Amino acid sequence: MTKTEMLDAIENAKHIHLEQMNKIKLEIAGKEVKNPTALGKMDCECGIWFYAHEKEMKNVCGLQLFERLDKSHERWHMDYANIYNLFFKEEKKGLFSKIIGFGKQNEMKLDKAKLYFSELQKDTEELLSVSDSAIRRVSALSESKFS
């Protein structure tokens, strides 16, 4: 992978995560999302690329920066799971949901989703910040460091 290809890939990963955030906003706004964001950090578009190029990323970015990227990405997916479970996991209708009513239950779900989304926004800011660090690191290296 060349220096330009790596820089493009990191920028693309940032763009993809911002698109995922927009998709999640649509979910919360009640829009139907047919292809929800992948739950696992290795299953999303970014993760597929990132972990397929793990050795190169560690070599170019260094282990410490690689681990910061990995942890930020993992945290994002862990927090996203809360939203995913609200909207895509099969709900069991129990006595409690019958008592409080369907409308109230949706209102509570929406409030939870908004709270989870605010945490996800913080995760996104951190992930983008660490990605920017990776971009600065890669940009500072000579082309000879790349294959």
N, C-alpha and C positions, 0 to 999 in steps of 0.2 A: 504494500500500500504506500502510495506517495504521500508527501506532506499535504498537498492540495486535497487529495482524496480523504485524508483523515480530517482535515479542517472542515471539508464539506459534510462529512458524515456526522461530526459533532454538531454543526449548525443544523443539519437536518433533524437530528435527535431532539434538539431544542424545539424546533418547529413542530415536530410530531407531538411532543408533550403539550405544547400550547393548543394544538388541535384537539387533543384528548380532553383538556380542560374545557374547551368550548363545547365538546360533545357532552360532557358531564353537566354543564350548565343547562343544555337542552333537556337532558333527562330530568333535572330538578324542576325545570319550567313546565314539565308535563309533556314534552314532545317525545314521540316514539323514536327510540334508537335501536336500529336493527342489529348493529354490530358493536356491542359494548366493548369498551376497553378490556384488554386481557387482564386477568387477575394476577398472574404470575409475572415476576420481574424478568423472567427469561422467555416469556411468551409474547410480549408486546414487540412492536416493530423495532423499538430502540434496543430492547434487551436481546433480541435475536442478533442484531448487528454487534452490539457491545460484547456479548459473551462469545460470539464466533471469532472476534478479534481480541480476545482477552490478553493473549501473550503479547501482541503488538502494543496494545494500550498500556500494559504494565511496563514494557520496555521504553516506550516513548514518553509516557506521562510520569512514570515512576510509581512505585508500589503505593506510596502514601496517597497520592492524588487519585489513583485507580480505586483504592479502597473508599475514599470519600465519595467518588462517583457511585460506586456500587452501593454503599450504605444509603446515600440520598435517594437513589433509584428504588432501593428495597423499601425504604420508609414510605415513599410515595405510593407504592403498590399496596403496602400494608394498610395505609390510611384510606386508599381508594376502595379497598375491600369492604369497608363499612358502608360506603355509598352503594356499591355493587349489591351487597346483601339486602339493602333496603328496596332496591328497584328490580332486581332480577332473580332473587331467591324465592322459591315457592313459599308462600305464607300459609300457615295453618290457621284456620278460623276456629278460635276457641271461644269459651264462654265470655272471657273478658272483652273480646272484639265485638261480640254480640251485644254486650251491655253498654259499652261506650259508643257504639255505632260506627258505621263505616266512614262517615265524613270526618268525625273526630280523629279516627285512626289515621286517615290520610293527612290531616293537618299535623298530627304528631310526627308522622313520617317525614313530611316536608321540613318541619323544624329541625329534626335530627339531621336531615340531608344538608341543610344550610350550615349547621354547625360543623359537620364533617367536611363540607366543602371549604369552609374557612381554614381548617387545618390543612387541607390539601393545597390550598393556595400558598400557605407558608412552606410546605414541602416543595412546591413547584419553584418558589423563589430561591430556595436553597439549592435545588437541583440545577437551576439555570445559572446560579452564581458559581457553583462548582464546575459546571460545563464551561463557563467563561474563563475560569482558571485554566482548564485544560486547553482551551483555544489559545490563551496567552502562552502557555507552556509550549505547545506544538509550534506556534508561530515563531517563537524565539529559537527553535532548534534549526540546525542546518539540514539541508535536503539529504545529506549523506547519512543521517541517522535513520532514514527510511529505506524500505526495500524497493 
